[in-house]
């Protein structure tokens, strides 16, 4: 469970940074975070294979 809490905290930290950015940067980062979240979710399901 602590892994999931760390994950959520990191995710919210990344999301929080969006407020400081302009729209173009925000969109670019949103895609990066989406990829990061997909990777993390895959790692969580796969039991941290990497």
Secondary structure, DSSP 8 states (H G I E B T S, - for coil): -HHHHHHHHHHHHHHHHGGGS-HHHHHHHHHHHHHHHHHHHHHHHHTS--
